[in-house]
């Protein structure tokens, strides 16, 4: 019974730790790939902006 209680406490503490530290929010404006570049998304050879 004592081993079962200690196992339950270990699983509960691990679950709580993962619950509070598992995910964080990331500010998407700091990620360089948050917006497509001007050369992405067009059809190749179909005009676009000339440089």
N, C-alpha and C positions, 0 to 999 in steps of 0.2 A: 504494500500500500504506500509506503514511503517513497519507493522508486517511481510509482505512478504519479504521485503528487509532484515530485521534483521534475519529472518529464513534462507534466502539464504546465508547470510554472516556466520551464525553459521555452516551451513552444509559445506560450502566451507572451513572454517577454520578447522573443524574437519577432513575433507577429506585430507587436506594438512598435518595436524599433523600425521594422520595415514600413509600417503604416505612416510613421511620422517623418521618415527620412527618404522614402522611396522616390518621390517625384518632386521636381521643382519647376517653377515657371521660368521660361526664358523670354527675355525681351526680344521679339522678332526683328526689331529695327537694328539690332546689333549683329545679326547674322548676315553675312555678306550675300548669301543666296536667297534672301527673302523676296527680292524682286528680280524679274528677268532682265537681262541686259538688252540693249537695243538691237543686237544682232540675233537674238534668240526668237524663235517662234515664227519666223517668216518662211516662205517657200523659196528654196534656193533658185537663183536665176530669174526671179520674177520681180525685178525692180528693187524697191526698197530705197534706203537712203544712200546716195552716192557720196563718196568721201574723196 
